[in-house]
Amino acid sequence: MKIKEIMTKDPVFAMPDTPLEEVARSMVQEDCGAIPVLEAEANKKPVGIVTDRDITCRSLAKGKDPMDLTAKDVMTGKVLTLTPEASMEECCDLMERNQVRRVVVVDDNNGECVGIVAQADIARTAPDHETAELVKDISKSAHATA
């Protein structure tokens, strides 16, 4: 199965200067836990990703006022990407190796964001044993794999 068959197409996104409050509001409205951060609307190349955990750990937990922050202040700058033609197995391998729950999907012509695939997308389509293995491997402690 190809990633294009299970990914969320044209996901909601933010720019680096998008206020963090707006990013969080988009997560609530779209019922998602991650928003890709793109270089520009005209150039949809991913430069980061903001997760609900990023918002908590990089603002509130550090005593910062989230109302004063933007997407770039809390985003994870290392964006893992795949193309729509990648297999679900490739996606699972990438998620497991990097212990992440989401991967941004980019077109192979110019690297622009065309979708996002989450662990939940795989869970809805993969056999139960594959889903269990993916969840187990992604959830491993970083200390256990070091």
C-alpha positions, 0 to 999 in steps of 0.5 A: 500500500502506498502512503498516498492512499492513507495520508491526509491530503493538503493538511492545514499548515502554519508559517514560521511567524504564525502565532502559536495561539493560531497553531493550537486553534488549528489543531483543535479545529482540525482535530489533529496533533501536528501542524507542518510549518512551511517556508511560505504559502507560495513555496510549501516546502516544510521547514518544521513541524509543531506538535501539541507536545512541542507547544506544551514542552517548549512553552508552558513547561519552560515558563514562557507565555504561549501568547507571545510565541510563534510556530518557529519558537516551538517547532521541531526543525528536523522534518521527516518526509516521504513522497506519496509513492513511498510504501507503508512499510517505508513509512513505518520504518522511518517512524520507528527509526526516528521514534515519531508519530507523524511524517510530512508527505512531499511531492517528488518534483519540488519538495512541497507539502502535499500531505501528512501521515500519522500513526493513526492513519497506519493503525486504521489500515494496517493489520493488527500485528503490524500496528502493535509493532509500530506503536511498540517501536515508536514508543520505546524510550530513547534511552533503551535504543541508545 
